């Protein structure tokens, strides 16, 4: 062993820590009343025969051996000195599981071997020992060990010689335990009261304990754990949650400063339980805590070293900085023990240093996990601190730590608080260094700022949760979205988890399911990260996985939903309480069943391998419905114990019942290319992409980010003018992260063409994620500027982007790139597929040739044409216009008027053409011929050349200006169909004509009345001309229309379909005799 001169061999780690951290130790006050010293107790043992205490000594010896050697001892088998059984007591066999209950007197073999115990008070102890051991041998019971307990004092050389002699002669391992051993055990184990009681010692001695506040809570918790272990823990199948309780008991014993043997025993027990039933993270934590206790509480360097090396061995199977940070801490203790007390070996210390540095460098290289990598850098600098010779050698280290702190400012996994407190501890030694002061100033200010941000965020979180409870989801989205950044820091994971789940609930309530999924996904990574870093399974994991399963179901992605369901069931098995209720299972099963029976017939073949899987995961209704729709009716009848008629009625009921959520079409994400869809305030958004990583994740991110940024437009009085938004993702073969986009706004659909490189998840380091977020922000702004109409742009945009911090929630908390990998691993898609495969899983190929209900389809939703409705009187009910009660899915964007193309075309007026024997022509005059052609091509394709359903609504409003009686207004809109719960988004176009005569209009109306129809087409007026070009009459450039609405301005009321065509400055002509024209009420509202 390489030694050096220690600085302070008498240094006490326990005393040092207790002075600095008294809260980690017992706060009880212990007093001994009277006197019970070693000499007095030795006298009591020496005089047992004179006081006729032989039987009492046997009882005492048994109890002592149960505490010090093994607890599984039988009661004595005879009256005195071995009796008929030849031994005073012996071990009885117990199972490995029962042994796990022991934490005192623990020996690796005592539960399975036969050990004999002989007890004697005879002065001639050697003769008595030979006699008892030979008797034990003579029983032929297969004893492996024999213990001889005597109250006599034995010389060490005589005792050893006799042990060797008897061991050799009997082939039994013989141990002689004399008075010195007895006294050592009594005082070291705190068994004084037991000795006084069993030996009948008359002494005025007792130990009084005034329990402290902290100890009181600790004792209660320790008792609770012990009762739980005794009453409810199945020792043959201990759950991961229960494993943690064994370690918690050991830590409580340590903090209560229980007798050393008890604390050691509890830690040994925790090690044994964790090794057999725990996760690798729990194994690491147990060894680490044992090493920590061995150094500071037990002051046993050899034990510390053993547990340190065990911690290191487990850490080498992990690549998480948090565990290696703990290993670095233990290395620091080893280094201190070597320098201060001369303990340990220099060569081993240097070898350990090299191992730790190599491991930390490997972690630093994993830059796709930015927080983990940066923490690795920090721990390398901490390692360097252990090697410096003098404080001034630490300048560069502190400068590096400052840089690391700055880079970790916006990383949730970066342990700011942990490193902050570690740096503070160095103040006494490093306080004079400028580099240390600079670091301390920075982290103190950062710590203060972060605390301030977190407090504000917690207030927003609480307000947001209250708004959600009061059914104001849009207000909740705003408040909860603002809370995220302030909670996105180490130490606030629980609050962030809550905020994300509340936010996801708010998104779900307004039908923004991709945004909800992104929030649930991030929440699940927070819960899962606790497992990866601390080794603890949290109920939050199960709850997050269940929520993700449900939102994936609502999105129609059955396979993803079932993968999350599987994980939820799997993780829930690690908890003793039931986390997934029967009601939860039944509701999930019911909705899945409804999706299956309402699905398109073409997708069913892809579900042929699921029936066995579904029943294995508790989804029995879904299994039966799937079998039925696939064509296995008899098997479904057998499984449900139903008649054919009864089963059909049940399947119909499943199809038609209102579960409060419309069943979505199934999205299998099959083929080389796929797409995701959503609706935001009536605008249909479709994202198409190559069906592989990273393009799937990019499509999910775009969908969630768009929903998030547009989430509150309904309450912000913003109108989305596009009926359809198309985003097409294409492949760039560059392996580095690169995303760009271009816009095509000249066609009927607004199309964003996104070019994305084929990068791997390993490229998603800090820089890679910054590239994605920067592009996403630019993309969202570009989309937003092109699809919305804002009435008061300055005020509205300031509210959204400054006060509500909408870009923060849309960009920073909508990414779906790394979240799936965090749960499923690098190949998330492959993992999901493997989850849905089972050994000996039977396929059920689709037997039906057509959909199961082809002969009796589901009744369509009842709708009403708007032109058949009668406008109501007065103002609409408040509950009809309250935006907080509206969902994005309620809106339908009727888009006969393509706003973007009409804006490009520029409507300048109308003209009329008449020819004898043909319908008259109404010509819409535009400036831009190309845009005008596309407008009419889209109209003809959408409603047909002759508009058979009369969808295009053309209204001419006359008499809108008393100053010019010939002035009229042309209003183009749509006769749409609506259901009673829907909200219609419809854009119309209005043009006011200012003729000096009504001759042309009168002629057109006369000819229309005679013909019963008219032709609608377009003409073009050049920029510097007032004479229009004649219509081209090409196919797709005109419509034949039957209906024309001609009304007077005074007839337009506030609830009229043409109310939008009346302007606040209008002065309509009111006929004589009309005292209360409807237009007055409308103008009053508009003004």
Secondary structure, DSSP 8 states (H G I E B T S, - for coil): ------S-TT--HHHHHHHH-GGGS---EEEEES---HHHHHHHHHTTTTTT-HHHHHHHHHHHHHHHT-S-B---SSSSTTGGGTSSEEB----HHHHTT--SS--TTTTTS-EEEEEE--S-HHHHHHHHHHHHHHT-S--SEEEEEESS---HHHHHHHHHHHHHHHSSEEEEE-HHHHHHHHHHHT-HHHHHHHHT-----EEEEE--HHHHHHHHHHHHHHHHHHHT--TTS--HHHHHHHHHHHHHHHHTT--HHHHHHHHHHHHHHHHHHS-HHHHHHHHHHHHHHHHHTS--HHHHHHHHHHHHHHHTT---HHHHHHHHHHHHHHHHIIIII--S-HHHHHHHHHHHHHHHHHHHT-TTSHHHHHHHHHHHHHHHHTT-SSGGGGHHHHHHHHHHHHHTTT-TTS-HHHHHHHHHTTHHHHTT-HHHHHHHHHHHHHHHHHHHHHHHHHHHHHHHHHHHHTT-HHHHHHHHHHHHHHH-STT-HHHHHHHHHHHHHHHHHTT-HHHHHHHHHHHHHHHHHHHHHH----HHHHHHHHHHHHHHHHTT-HHHHHHHHHHHHHHHTTSSS--S-HHHHHHHHHHHHHHHHHS-GGGGGGGTT-HHHHHHTT-HHHHHHHHHHHT-HHHHHHHHT--HHHHHHHHHHHHH---SS---------SSEEEEEEEETTEEEEEEEESSTTHHHHHHHHHHHHHHHTTTTTTTTEEE--SEEEEEEEEE--SS--EEEEEE-SSSSEEEEEEEE---GGG-SHHHHHHHHHHHHHHHHHHHHHHEEESSHHHHHHIIIIIS-HHIIIIIT---TTHHHHHH-S-HHHHHHHHT--TT--------SS-TTTTS-------EEGGG----SSS--HHHH-GGG--GGGEEEE-SS-HHHHHHH-EEEEEEE--TTS-EEEEEEES-HHHHHHHHHHHHHHH-TT-TT--EEEEEEE--BTT-TT-EEEEEEE--EE-TT-EEEE--EEEEE--S-SHHHHHHHHHHHHHS-EEEEEEE--TT-SS-B-----TTSEEEE---EEEEGGG--TTSTTGGG--TT-B----TT-SS-HHHHHHHHH-
